[in-house]
Amino acid sequence: MTDVTKSRPLSPHLQIYKPIPTMVMSIVHRITGGALYFGTILVAWWLIAAASGPAYYDWVSAVFGSLLGRLVLFGYTWALVHHLFGGIRHFLWDMGHAYEKNLATKMAIANAIGSVVVTLLIWIVGYAVR
């Protein structure tokens, strides 16, 4: 083994790389995918409650209507929107578009900002029609 291979890291890790928007959004995309898995359990719970009768449905609605429940639902909404926008970004890449570094960075930043804005709009509209 030469001296050059001994001095460099064999397996780079996150502490070596400078976090850039595309890398951060890729990590967050994976995290939101996992969060959606658990959030879907909440959707199933709500559907089961709706099918189980008014008393159980009212109890589940009270849980979702509490401050903690609304916070969890808000986070689930954001995860859903963020994952959707990340999926669109990945779809564009799969189609062979938007590989340019500047455009990919702008799309990653737009993904972060857009997911927050759209989530807020969904909740504002939801409360307005309620």
N, CA and C atoms as an extended XYZ file, in Angstrom:
390
Properties=species:S:1:pos:R:3:atomname:S:1:resname:S:1:resid:I:1 pbc="F F F"
N         0.847       -1.166        0.000 N   MET     1
C         0.000        0.000        0.000 CA  MET     1
C         0.898        1.236        0.000 C   MET     1
N         0.565        2.191       -0.833 N   THR     2
C         1.402        3.388       -0.933 CA  THR     2
C         1.051        4.385        0.163 C   THR     2
N         1.902        5.361        0.348 N   ASP     3
C         1.675        6.383        1.372 CA  ASP     3
C         0.465        7.257        1.049 C   ASP     3
N         0.143        7.414       -0.217 N   VAL     4
C        -0.981        8.270       -0.613 CA  VAL     4
C        -2.297        7.677       -0.125 C   VAL     4
N        -2.483        6.386       -0.261 N   THR     5
C        -3.739        5.771        0.157 CA  THR     5
C        -3.885        5.716        1.661 C   THR     5
N        -2.793        5.734        2.413 N   LYS     6
C        -2.878        5.711        3.868 CA  LYS     6
C        -3.306        7.060        4.430 C   LYS     6
N        -3.017        8.152        3.753 N   SER     7
C        -3.282        9.480        4.295 CA  SER     7
C        -4.697        9.995        4.006 C   SER     7
N        -5.391        9.387        3.123 N   ARG     8
C        -6.742        9.872        2.822 CA  ARG     8
C        -7.799        8.980        3.469 C   ARG     8
N        -8.994        9.540        3.717 N   PRO     9
C       -10.043        8.718        4.338 CA  PRO     9
C       -10.534        7.652        3.371 C   PRO     9
N       -10.765        6.461        3.899 N   LEU    10
C       -11.246        5.367        3.067 CA  LEU    10
C       -12.754        5.417        2.886 C   LEU    10
N       -13.439        5.961        3.871 N   SER    11
C       -14.890        6.020        3.809 CA  SER    11
C       -15.346        7.395        4.305 C   SER    11
N       -15.506        8.344        3.398 N   PRO    12
C       -15.923        9.683        3.829 CA  PRO    12
C       -17.297        9.642        4.484 C   PRO    12
N       -17.534       10.525        5.399 N   HIS    13
C       -18.799       10.593        6.118 CA  HIS    13
C       -19.303       12.028        6.097 C   HIS    13
N       -20.434       12.281        6.738 N   LEU    14
C       -21.067       13.591        6.660 CA  LEU    14
C       -20.220       14.719        7.235 C   LEU    14
N       -19.312       14.422        8.141 N   GLN    15
C       -18.479       15.474        8.702 CA  GLN    15
C       -17.430       15.967        7.714 C   GLN    15
N       -17.182       15.204        6.670 N   ILE    16
C       -16.206       15.598        5.657 CA  ILE    16
C       -16.847       16.560        4.650 C   ILE    16
N       -18.093       16.298        4.283 N   TYR    17
C       -18.748       17.065        3.239 CA  TYR    17
C       -19.363       18.345        3.778 C   TYR    17
N       -19.306       19.405        2.973 N   LYS    18
C       -19.976       20.658        3.299 CA  LYS    18
C       -21.454       20.488        2.941 C   LYS    18
N       -22.369       20.757        3.894 N   PRO    19
C       -23.786       20.584        3.565 CA  PRO    19
C       -24.233       21.609        2.522 C   PRO    19
N       -24.743       21.122        1.422 N   ILE    20
C       -25.279       21.988        0.371 CA  ILE    20
C       -26.779       21.726        0.276 C   ILE    20
N       -27.538       22.671       -0.282 N   PRO    21
C       -29.003       22.516       -0.297 CA  PRO    21
C       -29.495       21.204       -0.901 C   PRO    21
N       -28.890       20.750       -1.989 N   THR    22
C       -29.371       19.508       -2.608 CA  THR    22
C       -29.136       18.310       -1.698 C   THR    22
N       -28.015       18.303       -0.972 N   MET    23
C       -27.737       17.200       -0.052 CA  MET    23
C       -28.714       17.221        1.125 C   MET    23
N       -28.933       18.407        1.675 N   VAL    24
C       -29.841       18.533        2.814 CA  VAL    24
C       -31.259       18.128        2.408 C   VAL    24
N       -31.706       18.573        1.231 N   MET    25
C       -33.060       18.234        0.786 CA  MET    25
C       -33.182       16.744        0.490 C   MET    25
N       -32.110       16.121        0.044 N   SER    26
C       -32.144       14.675       -0.174 CA  SER    26
C       -32.322       13.938        1.153 C   SER    26
N       -31.611       14.389        2.183 N   ILE    27
C       -31.736       13.770        3.490 CA  ILE    27
C       -33.129       13.992        4.057 C   ILE    27
N       -33.630       15.235        3.940 N   VAL    28
C       -34.966       15.547        4.456 CA  VAL    28
C       -36.036       14.776        3.676 C   VAL    28
N       -35.816       14.569        2.380 N   HIS    29
C       -36.755       13.791        1.568 CA  HIS    29
C       -36.878       12.361        2.115 C   HIS    29
N       -35.763       11.779        2.487 N   ARG    30
C       -35.783       10.426        3.064 CA  ARG    30
C       -36.473       10.415        4.422 C   ARG    30
N       -36.200       11.437        5.233 N   ILE    31
C       -36.827       11.526        6.560 CA  ILE    31
C       -38.335       11.700        6.422 C   ILE    31
N       -38.783       12.571        5.509 N   THR    32
C       -40.225       12.771        5.338 CA  THR    32
C       -40.886       11.512        4.796 C   THR    32
N       -40.173       10.738        3.989 N   GLY    33
C       -40.727        9.467        3.527 CA  GLY    33
C       -41.002        8.534        4.690 C   GLY    33
N       -40.079        8.477        5.638 N   GLY    34
C       -40.294        7.666        6.837 CA  GLY    34
C       -41.418        8.209        7.700 C   GLY    34
N       -41.483        9.536        7.825 N   ALA    35
C       -42.544       10.157        8.618 CA  ALA    35
C       -43.921        9.894        7.998 C   ALA    35
N       -43.988        9.861        6.682 N   LEU    36
C       -45.262        9.588        6.015 CA  LEU    36
C       -45.733        8.164        6.291 C   LEU    36
N       -44.800        7.259        6.461 N   TYR    37
C       -45.162        5.884        6.793 CA  TYR    37
C       -45.938        5.866        8.109 C   TYR    37
N       -45.410        6.561        9.116 N   PHE    38
C       -46.082        6.586       10.416 CA  PHE    38
C       -47.321        7.468       10.395 C   PHE    38
N       -47.307        8.529        9.600 N   GLY    39
C       -48.481        9.392        9.481 CA  GLY    39
C       -49.653        8.683        8.836 C   GLY    39
N       -49.361        7.745        7.965 N   THR    40
C       -50.433        6.989        7.329 CA  THR    40
C       -51.172        6.130        8.346 C   THR    40
N       -50.502        5.743        9.408 N   ILE    41
C       -51.171        5.026       10.495 CA  ILE    41
C       -52.250        5.920       11.118 C   ILE    41
N       -51.955        7.214       11.230 N   LEU    42
C       -52.957        8.152       11.749 CA  LEU    42
C       -54.165        8.254       10.822 C   LEU    42
N       -53.910        8.272        9.523 N   VAL    43
C       -55.019        8.310        8.554 CA  VAL    43
C       -55.857        7.042        8.680 C   VAL    43
N       -55.199        5.907        8.811 N   ALA    44
C       -55.931        4.643        8.978 CA  ALA    44
C       -56.738        4.656       10.275 C   ALA    44
N       -56.153        5.200       11.335 N   TRP    45
C       -56.857        5.299       12.616 CA  TRP    45
C       -58.110        6.159       12.480 C   TRP    45
N       -57.992        7.268       11.755 N   TRP    46
C       -59.138        8.159       11.543 CA  TRP    46
C       -60.226        7.444       10.731 C   TRP    46
N       -59.833        6.704        9.697 N   LEU    47
C       -60.806        5.974        8.872 CA  LEU    47
C       -61.486        4.859        9.677 C   LEU    47
N       -60.723        4.162       10.488 N   ILE    48
C       -61.312        3.113       11.338 CA  ILE    48
C       -62.288        3.730       12.324 C   ILE    48
N       -61.926        4.892       12.881 N   ALA    49
C       -62.824        5.580       13.818 CA  ALA    49
C       -64.109        6.004       13.125 C   ALA    49
N       -64.000        6.469       11.887 N   ALA    50
C       -65.191        6.876       11.145 CA  ALA    50
C       -66.108        5.689       10.882 C   ALA    50
N       -65.515        4.518       10.676 N   ALA    51
C       -66.312        3.323       10.411 CA  ALA    51
C       -66.820        2.666       11.694 C   ALA    51
N       -66.262        3.026       12.837 N   SER    52
C       -66.619        2.375       14.097 CA  SER    52
C       -67.811        2.985       14.810 C   SER    52
N       -68.208        4.155       14.427 N   GLY    53
C       -69.368        4.765       15.068 CA  GLY    53
C       -69.074        6.155       15.604 C   GLY    53
N       -70.132        6.876       15.931 N   PRO    54
C       -69.969        8.276       16.318 CA  PRO    54
C       -69.189        8.496       17.615 C   PRO    54
N       -69.331        7.628       18.582 N   ALA    55
C       -68.649        7.838       19.861 CA  ALA    55
C       -67.125        7.743       19.699 C   ALA    55
N       -66.665        6.699       19.027 N   TYR    56
C       -65.226        6.529       18.830 CA  TYR    56
C       -64.683        7.607       17.900 C   TYR    56
N       -65.458        7.961       16.879 N   TYR    57
C       -65.038        9.012       15.952 CA  TYR    57
C       -64.897       10.348       16.680 C   TYR    57
N       -65.825       10.654       17.567 N   ASP    58
C       -65.739       11.899       18.340 CA  ASP    58
C       -64.498       11.909       19.228 C   ASP    58
N       -64.166       10.753       19.809 N   TRP    59
C       -62.977       10.672       20.655 CA  TRP    59
C       -61.696       10.888       19.841 C   TRP    59
N       -61.616       10.233       18.674 N   VAL    60
C       -60.440       10.394       17.810 CA  VAL    60
C       -60.364       11.826       17.299 C   VAL    60
N       -61.493       12.422       16.964 N   SER    61
C       -61.503       13.816       16.524 CA  SER    61
C       -61.026       14.748       17.630 C   SER    61
N       -61.364       14.426       18.874 N   ALA    62
C       -60.880       15.235       19.997 CA  ALA    62
C       -59.366       15.113       20.147 C   ALA    62
N       -58.840       13.914       19.917 N   VAL    63
C       -57.386       13.731       19.977 CA  VAL    63
C       -56.712       14.534       18.875 C   VAL    63
N       -57.220       14.438       17.654 N   PHE    64
C       -56.640       15.188       16.540 CA  PHE    64
C       -56.869       16.689       16.687 C   PHE    64
N       -57.929       17.074       17.381 N   GLY    65
C       -58.240       18.485       17.564 CA  GLY    65
C       -57.494       19.138       18.709 C   GLY    65
N       -56.800       18.355       19.522 N   SER    66
C       -56.015       18.937       20.614 CA  SER    66
C       -54.810       19.679       20.038 C   SER    66
N       -54.151       20.452       20.878 N   LEU    67
C       -52.983       21.209       20.418 CA  LEU    67
C       -51.890       20.276       19.894 C   LEU    67
N       -51.614       19.216       20.634 N   LEU    68
C       -50.605       18.253       20.193 CA  LEU    68
C       -51.048       17.549       18.907 C   LEU    68
N       -52.329       17.189       18.827 N   GLY    69
C       -52.846       16.540       17.622 CA  GLY    69
C       -52.734       17.424       16.398 C   GLY    69
N       -53.057       18.701       16.558 N   ARG    70
C       -52.946       19.631       15.428 CA  ARG    70
C       -51.496       19.836       15.023 C   ARG    70
N       -50.619       19.864       15.995 N   LEU    71
C       -49.199       20.007       15.685 CA  LEU    71
C       -48.701       18.801       14.893 C   LEU    71
N       -49.115       17.613       15.291 N   VAL    72
C       -48.729       16.397       14.563 CA  VAL    72
C       -49.327       16.414       13.153 C   VAL    72
N       -50.585       16.816       13.027 N   LEU    73
C       -51.216       16.877       11.704 CA  LEU    73
C       -50.566       17.940       10.826 C   LEU    73
N       -50.165       19.064       11.430 N   PHE    74
C       -49.454       20.091       10.663 CA  PHE    74
C       -48.130       19.542       10.151 C   PHE    74
N       -47.398       18.841       11.014 N   GLY    75
C       -46.142       18.222       10.599 CA  GLY    75
C       -46.345       17.174        9.516 C   GLY    75
N       -47.435       16.412        9.634 N   TYR    76
C       -47.745       15.407        8.613 CA  TYR    76
C       -48.048       16.085        7.276 C   TYR    76
N       -48.788       17.190        7.329 N   THR    77
C       -49.098       17.928        6.103 CA  THR    77
C       -47.821       18.449        5.459 C   THR    77
N       -46.936       19.034        6.294 N   TRP    78
C       -45.679       19.540        5.748 CA  TRP    78
C       -44.851       18.404        5.150 C   TRP    78
N       -44.772       17.271        5.844 N   ALA    79
C       -43.995       16.139        5.329 CA  ALA    79
C       -44.555       15.665        3.996 C   ALA    79
N       -45.879       15.639        3.886 N   LEU    80
C       -46.514       15.202        2.646 CA  LEU    80
C       -46.193       16.153        1.492 C   LEU    80
N       -46.318       17.447        1.742 N   VAL    81
C       -46.049       18.442        0.698 CA  VAL    81
C       -44.563       18.448        0.345 C   VAL    81
N       -43.711       18.404        1.346 N   HIS    82
C       -42.265       18.415        1.094 CA  HIS    82
C       -41.842       17.184        0.296 C   HIS    82
N       -42.365       16.036        0.670 N   HIS    83
C       -42.032       14.805       -0.039 CA  HIS    83
C       -42.574       14.844       -1.475 C   HIS    83
N       -43.747       15.423       -1.660 N   LEU    84
C       -44.305       15.577       -3.011 CA  LEU    84
C       -43.395       16.435       -3.881 C   LEU    84
N       -42.991       17.595       -3.359 N   PHE    85
C       -42.121       18.476       -4.137 CA  PHE    85
C       -40.761       17.819       -4.398 C   PHE    85
N       -40.238       17.102       -3.417 N   GLY    86
C       -38.985       16.377       -3.630 CA  GLY    86
C       -39.143       15.284       -4.673 C   GLY    86
N       -40.300       14.638       -4.679 N   GLY    87
C       -40.570       13.612       -5.686 CA  GLY    87
C       -40.649       14.197       -7.083 C   GLY    87
N       -41.238       15.377       -7.201 N   ILE    88
C       -41.291       16.050       -8.506 CA  ILE    88
C       -39.882       16.398       -8.967 C   ILE    88
N       -39.070       16.876       -8.035 N   ARG    89
C       -37.668       17.208       -8.345 CA  ARG    89
C       -36.919       15.963       -8.822 C   ARG    89
N       -37.102       14.860       -8.121 N   HIS    90
C       -36.444       13.609       -8.523 CA  HIS    90
C       -36.996       13.105       -9.858 C   HIS    90
N       -38.279       13.306      -10.108 N   PHE    91
C       -38.860       12.900      -11.391 CA  PHE    91
C       -38.224       13.686      -12.530 C   PHE    91
N       -38.022       14.982      -12.333 N   LEU    92
C       -37.351       15.778      -13.359 CA  LEU    92
C       -35.941       15.249      -13.625 C   LEU    92
N       -35.250       14.888      -12.553 N   TRP    93
C       -33.914       14.319      -12.733 CA  TRP    93
C       -33.979       12.992      -13.473 C   TRP    93
N       -34.969       12.166      -13.174 N   ASP    94
C       -35.128       10.887      -13.869 CA  ASP    94
C       -35.387       11.083      -15.355 C   ASP    94
N       -36.028       12.193      -15.690 N   MET    95
C       -36.311       12.496      -17.097 CA  MET    95
C       -35.104       13.143      -17.794 C   MET    95
N       -34.024       13.384      -17.032 N   GLY    96
C       -32.806       13.926      -17.617 CA  GLY    96
C       -32.740       15.441      -17.615 C   GLY    96
N       -33.556       16.097      -16.787 N   HIS    97
C       -33.581       17.556      -16.736 CA  HIS    97
C       -33.052       18.064      -15.403 C   HIS    97
N       -32.675       19.338      -15.392 N   ALA    98
C       -32.337       20.086      -14.172 CA  ALA    98
C       -31.118       19.521      -13.444 C   ALA    98
N       -30.141       19.052      -14.189 N   TYR    99
C       -28.909       18.563      -13.576 CA  TYR    99
C       -27.898       19.682      -13.323 C   TYR    99
N       -28.111       20.847      -13.941 N   GLU   100
C       -27.165       21.935      -13.773 CA  GLU   100
C       -27.075       22.310      -12.295 C   GLU   100
N       -25.878       22.567      -11.818 N   LYS   101
C       -25.662       22.792      -10.394 CA  LYS   101
C       -26.499       23.957       -9.866 C   LYS   101
N       -26.497       25.081      -10.566 N   ASN   102
C       -27.248       26.246      -10.095 CA  ASN   102
C       -28.746       25.969      -10.065 C   ASN   102
N       -29.257       25.317      -11.089 N   LEU   103
C       -30.687       25.008      -11.149 CA  LEU   103
C       -31.074       23.994      -10.077 C   LEU   103
N       -30.235       22.992       -9.874 N   ALA   104
C       -30.520       21.980       -8.844 CA  ALA   104
C       -30.535       22.624       -7.460 C   ALA   104
N       -29.619       23.544       -7.210 N   THR   105
C       -29.588       24.247       -5.926 CA  THR   105
C       -30.820       25.118       -5.759 C   THR   105
N       -31.211       25.832       -6.804 N   LYS   106
C       -32.412       26.679       -6.736 CA  LYS   106
C       -33.662       25.837       -6.510 C   LYS   106
N       -33.725       24.672       -7.144 N   MET   107
C       -34.881       23.800       -6.941 CA  MET   107
C       -34.923       23.248       -5.522 C   MET   107
N       -33.773       22.966       -4.940 N   ALA   108
C       -33.725       22.472       -3.560 CA  ALA   108
C       -34.210       23.548       -2.596 C   ALA   108
N       -33.773       24.780       -2.808 N   ILE   109
C       -34.219       25.884       -1.960 CA  ILE   109
C       -35.707       26.137       -2.158 C   ILE   109
N       -36.159       26.074       -3.412 N   ALA   110
C       -37.592       26.252       -3.702 CA  ALA   110
C       -38.417       25.143       -3.065 C   ALA   110
N       -37.868       23.943       -3.005 N   ASN   111
C       -38.554       22.823       -2.352 CA  ASN   111
C       -38.779       23.133       -0.883 C   ASN   111
N       -37.758       23.639       -0.216 N   ALA   112
C       -37.873       23.954        1.212 CA  ALA   112
C       -38.865       25.087        1.455 C   ALA   112
N       -38.722       26.163        0.712 N   ILE   113
C       -39.608       27.321        0.897 CA  ILE   113
C       -41.025       26.992        0.448 C   ILE   113
N       -41.143       26.368       -0.711 N   GLY   114
C       -42.460       26.042       -1.258 CA  GLY   114
C       -43.256       25.104       -0.388 C   GLY   114
N       -42.589       24.139        0.241 N   SER   115
C       -43.314       23.196        1.094 CA  SER   115
C       -43.894       23.899        2.319 C   SER   115
N       -43.171       24.854        2.869 N   VAL   116
C       -43.687       25.605        4.023 CA  VAL   116
C       -44.846       26.489        3.598 C   VAL   116
N       -44.693       27.188        2.471 N   VAL   117
C       -45.745       28.092        1.993 CA  VAL   117
C       -47.012       27.316        1.656 C   VAL   117
N       -46.893       26.221        0.927 N   VAL   118
C       -48.072       25.440        0.531 CA  VAL   118
C       -48.734       24.808        1.753 C   VAL   118
N       -47.947       24.356        2.716 N   THR   119
C       -48.521       23.799        3.945 CA  THR   119
C       -49.325       24.854        4.683 C   THR   119
N       -48.778       26.044        4.809 N   LEU   120
C       -49.513       27.140        5.458 CA  LEU   120
C       -50.788       27.467        4.693 C   LEU   120
N       -50.711       27.499        3.363 N   LEU   121
C       -51.910       27.772        2.555 CA  LEU   121
C       -52.976       26.697        2.750 C   LEU   121
N       -52.566       25.448        2.793 N   ILE   122
C       -53.523       24.354        3.014 CA  ILE   122
C       -54.234       24.542        4.339 C   ILE   122
N       -53.476       24.866        5.387 N   TRP   123
C       -54.093       25.027        6.706 CA  TRP   123
C       -54.946       26.290        6.782 C   TRP   123
N       -54.545       27.351        6.127 N   ILE   124
C       -55.352       28.573        6.107 CA  ILE   124
C       -56.677       28.320        5.401 C   ILE   124
N       -56.612       27.668        4.242 N   VAL   125
C       -57.832       27.344        3.498 CA  VAL   125
C       -58.690       26.370        4.301 C   VAL   125
N       -58.056       25.407        4.939 N   GLY   126
C       -58.796       24.444        5.755 CA  GLY   126
C       -59.565       25.115        6.879 C   GLY   126
N       -58.943       26.054        7.547 N   TYR   127
C       -59.629       26.769        8.619 CA  TYR   127
C       -60.681       27.740        8.066 C   TYR   127
N       -60.432       28.275        6.875 N   ALA   128
C       -61.390       29.217        6.264 CA  ALA   128
C       -62.695       28.519        5.872 C   ALA   128
N       -62.604       27.300        5.354 N   VAL   129
C       -63.814       26.589        4.924 CA  VAL   129
C       -64.456       25.832        6.074 C   VAL   129
N       -63.782       25.749        7.180 N   ARG   130
C       -64.311       25.033        8.341 CA  ARG   130
C       -65.423       25.832        8.930 C   ARG   130
